[in-house]
């Protein structure tokens, strides 16, 4: 894994939120999908970690966003935890995976990844978490990758074009969207494996 991604461990992340402004709007769900290479060197999904998150104090909640993701942040049966607790639990598992794969740090993979990264970074700043395993600004964007590989940039259409299918009833849950994004990322990476191996044979040695 470290050789394939230059020391970075790709981790697929999806967030569900109370709006589009990472500084003011609530983080309501977060899911992270860990990846692994199988014995043949093909990338595949490994483990999904998901938490419902309580809106931080003073968080903005846009009705239009809640209508899309179907989340009732104040439902009495919603098993939500504080965002600091959610992030610490996810980061602990990611740091473990980083070490197991001999990588230096994690890099976020997402569909329109800068959106997810912005909410992640804002939550890290709010909660004063010091050990964030993710690169602070670099990411892998599957919207771009799917535009190149499948001619589609919308998540649902890219999944269908890649032959993965799409379940509209599960869409806009962090775990489902993260797993579909992970499958798309793996599909693109695996399709380009031969090109990567050829490029690595001709690449100059790393300094």
C-alpha positions as a Python dict, from the first residue, in 0.01 Angstrom:
ca = {
    (1, 'X'): (0, 0, 0),
    (2, 'X'): (280, 242, 91),
    (3, 'X'): (448, 181, -246),
    (4, 'X'): (125, 224, -441),
    (5, 'X'): (31, 561, -289),
    (6, 'X'): (372, 708, -203),
    (7, 'X'): (345, 647, 168),
    (8, 'X'): (-17, 756, 202),
    (9, 'X'): (-301, 531, 316),
    (10, 'X'): (-624, 613, 128),
    (11, 'X'): (-925, 619, 359),
    (12, 'X'): (-1270, 682, 213),
    (13, 'X'): (-1481, 932, 409),
    (14, 'X'): (-1836, 1053, 372),
    (15, 'X'): (-2012, 1305, 593),
    (16, 'X'): (-2377, 1400, 625),
    (17, 'X'): (-2428, 1755, 743),
    (18, 'X'): (-2678, 2023, 831),
    (19, 'X'): (-2570, 2246, 544),
    (20, 'X'): (-2282, 2341, 318),
    (21, 'X'): (-2079, 2571, 544),
    (22, 'X'): (-1820, 2367, 733),
    (23, 'X'): (-1761, 2643, 987),
    (24, 'X'): (-2123, 2697, 1091),
    (25, 'X'): (-2327, 2391, 991),
    (26, 'X'): (-2357, 2071, 1191),
    (27, 'X'): (-2169, 1749, 1124),
    (28, 'X'): (-2441, 1483, 1167),
    (29, 'X'): (-2291, 1156, 1040),
    (30, 'X'): (-1943, 1041, 949),
    (31, 'X'): (-1829, 713, 796),
    (32, 'X'): (-1477, 599, 714),
    (33, 'X'): (-1397, 296, 498),
    (34, 'X'): (-1056, 132, 539),
    (35, 'X'): (-903, -36, 234),
    (36, 'X'): (-659, -321, 180),
    (37, 'X'): (-464, -487, -100),
    (38, 'X'): (-542, -854, -156),
    (39, 'X'): (-286, -1122, -241),
    (40, 'X'): (-307, -1029, -611),
    (41, 'X'): (-243, -661, -544),
    (42, 'X'): (-603, -554, -602),
    (43, 'X'): (-751, -283, -382),
    (44, 'X'): (-1069, -369, -194),
    (45, 'X'): (-1292, -257, 92),
    (46, 'X'): (-1193, -379, 436),
    (47, 'X'): (-1386, -219, 724),
    (48, 'X'): (-1648, 54, 768),
    (49, 'X'): (-1658, 272, 1078),
    (50, 'X'): (-1965, 491, 1118),
    (51, 'X'): (-2107, 723, 1383),
    (52, 'X'): (-2411, 944, 1424),
    (53, 'X'): (-2293, 1280, 1558),
    (54, 'X'): (-2463, 1529, 1789),
    (55, 'X'): (-2473, 1884, 1647),
    (56, 'X'): (-2213, 2099, 1818),
    (57, 'X'): (-2339, 2379, 2041),
    (58, 'X'): (-2476, 2664, 1827),
    (59, 'X'): (-2461, 2459, 1505),
    (60, 'X'): (-2673, 2572, 1212),
    (61, 'X'): (-2921, 2324, 1064),
    (62, 'X'): (-3061, 2392, 719),
    (63, 'X'): (-3402, 2238, 655),
    (64, 'X'): (-3317, 2175, 289),
    (65, 'X'): (-3013, 1966, 384),
    (66, 'X'): (-3207, 1767, 643),
    (67, 'X'): (-3478, 1697, 385),
    (68, 'X'): (-3216, 1546, 152),
    (69, 'X'): (-3034, 1326, 404),
    (70, 'X'): (-3346, 1241, 605),
    (71, 'X'): (-3177, 1300, 941),
    (72, 'X'): (-3371, 1419, 1245),
    (73, 'X'): (-3084, 1544, 1464),
    (74, 'X'): (-3302, 1554, 1776),
    (75, 'X'): (-3481, 1220, 1743),
    (76, 'X'): (-3482, 1056, 2088),
    (77, 'X'): (-3378, 716, 1948),
    (78, 'X'): (-3089, 850, 1738),
    (79, 'X'): (-2767, 692, 1875),
    (80, 'X'): (-2554, 1004, 1834),
    (81, 'X'): (-2231, 1085, 2017),
    (82, 'X'): (-2029, 1406, 2054),
    (83, 'X'): (-1820, 1490, 1747),
    (84, 'X'): (-1495, 1482, 1947),
    (85, 'X'): (-1572, 1128, 2061),
    (86, 'X'): (-1669, 1021, 1708),
    (87, 'X'): (-1352, 1164, 1554),
    (88, 'X'): (-1125, 1016, 1820),
    (89, 'X'): (-1274, 671, 1770),
    (90, 'X'): (-1237, 689, 1392),
    (91, 'X'): (-889, 838, 1407),
    (92, 'X'): (-774, 562, 1643),
    (93, 'X'): (-865, 294, 1388),
    (94, 'X'): (-714, 491, 1101),
    (95, 'X'): (-383, 539, 1284),
    (96, 'X'): (-376, 164, 1349),
    (97, 'X'): (-429, 95, 979),
    (98, 'X'): (-165, 351, 881),
    (99, 'X'): (88, 167, 1096),
    (100, 'X'): (-12, -179, 974),
    (101, 'X'): (33, -67, 613),
    (102, 'X'): (370, 101, 682),
    (103, 'X'): (236, 436, 565),
    (104, 'X'): (325, 781, 696),
    (105, 'X'): (-29, 921, 717),
    (106, 'X'): (-379, 888, 575),
    (107, 'X'): (-520, 1073, 276),
    (108, 'X'): (-893, 1132, 241),
    (109, 'X'): (-1081, 980, -51),
    (110, 'X'): (-1424, 1125, -119),
    (111, 'X'): (-1678, 1206, -386),
    (112, 'X'): (-1625, 1582, -417),
    (113, 'X'): (-1364, 1519, -151),
    (114, 'X'): (-1290, 1878, -51),
    (115, 'X'): (-1643, 1904, 92),
    (116, 'X'): (-1584, 1610, 327),
    (117, 'X'): (-1232, 1726, 409),
    (118, 'X'): (-1353, 2077, 494),
    (119, 'X'): (-1608, 1944, 745),
    (120, 'X'): (-1353, 1704, 891),
    (121, 'X'): (-1095, 1981, 934),
    (122, 'X'): (-1352, 2217, 1085),
    (123, 'X'): (-1457, 1953, 1340),
    (124, 'X'): (-1094, 1883, 1426),
    (125, 'X'): (-1038, 2254, 1486),
    (126, 'X'): (-1354, 2288, 1699),
    (127, 'X'): (-1266, 1991, 1918),
    (128, 'X'): (-892, 2075, 1947),
    (129, 'X'): (-788, 1725, 1842),
    (130, 'X'): (-410, 1715, 1801),
    (131, 'X'): (-353, 1377, 1636),
    (132, 'X'): (-535, 1405, 1305),
    (133, 'X'): (-404, 1125, 1081),
    (134, 'X'): (-520, 1290, 757),
    (135, 'X'): (-321, 1513, 525),
    (136, 'X'): (-463, 1861, 591),
    (137, 'X'): (-534, 1960, 230),
    (138, 'X'): (-449, 1684, -19),
    (139, 'X'): (-716, 1431, -114),
    (140, 'X'): (-830, 1187, -382),
    (141, 'X'): (-1155, 1294, -550),
    (142, 'X'): (-1363, 1015, -704),
    (143, 'X'): (-1582, 1266, -889),
    (144, 'X'): (-1276, 1353, -1096),
    (145, 'X'): (-1160, 992, -1122),
    (146, 'X'): (-1504, 871, -1233),
    (147, 'X'): (-1528, 1150, -1488),
    (148, 'X'): (-1208, 1015, -1643),
    (149, 'X'): (-1283, 644, -1609),
    (150, 'X'): (-1661, 629, -1669),
    (151, 'X'): (-1762, 966, -1812),
    (152, 'X'): (-1982, 1029, -1508),
    (153, 'X'): (-1928, 1262, -1212),
    (154, 'X'): (-2253, 1214, -1015),
    (155, 'X'): (-2210, 936, -759),
    (156, 'X'): (-2523, 741, -853),
    (157, 'X'): (-2454, 757, -1226),
    (158, 'X'): (-2089, 664, -1180),
    (159, 'X'): (-2186, 362, -969),
    (160, 'X'): (-2429, 243, -1235),
    (161, 'X'): (-2176, 305, -1515),
    (162, 'X'): (-1916, 102, -1323),
    (163, 'X'): (-2161, -188, -1287),
    (164, 'X'): (-2197, -149, -910),
    (165, 'X'): (-2565, -59, -907),
    (166, 'X'): (-2734, 202, -687),
    (167, 'X'): (-2992, 173, -408),
    (168, 'X'): (-3178, 503, -380),
    (169, 'X'): (-3336, 395, -51),
    (170, 'X'): (-2994, 382, 116),
    (171, 'X'): (-2846, 690, -51),
    (172, 'X'): (-2742, 986, 164),
    (173, 'X'): (-2647, 773, 460),
    (174, 'X'): (-2279, 821, 537),
    (175, 'X'): (-2199, 449, 544),
    (176, 'X'): (-2371, 364, 214),
    (177, 'X'): (-2226, 660, 25),
    (178, 'X'): (-1880, 592, 168),
    (179, 'X'): (-1892, 224, 70),
    (180, 'X'): (-2008, 301, -284),
    (181, 'X'): (-1735, 565, -312),
    (182, 'X'): (-1483, 311, -184),
    (183, 'X'): (-1594, 54, -442),
    (184, 'X'): (-1563, 314, -719),
    (185, 'X'): (-1216, 417, -601),
    (186, 'X'): (-1104, 53, -590),
    (187, 'X'): (-1248, -11, -936),
    (188, 'X'): (-1059, 284, -1087),
    (189, 'X'): (-732, 201, -908),
    (190, 'X'): (-752, -166, -1011),
    (191, 'X'): (-825, -79, -1375),
    (192, 'X'): (-510, 133, -1383),
    (193, 'X'): (-289, -124, -1209),
    (194, 'X'): (-100, -226, -1523),
    (195, 'X'): (-36, 138, -1616),
    (196, 'X'): (96, 201, -1265),
    (197, 'X'): (328, -99, -1276),
    (198, 'X'): (466, 12, -1611),
    (199, 'X'): (521, 365, -1483),
    (200, 'X'): (694, 238, -1170),
    (201, 'X'): (941, 36, -1378),
    (202, 'X'): (1047, 352, -1561),
    (203, 'X'): (1030, 596, -1269),
    (204, 'X'): (1353, 741, -1126),
    (205, 'X'): (1439, 624, -773),
    (206, 'X'): (1279, 816, -487),
    (207, 'X'): (1520, 1058, -315),
}
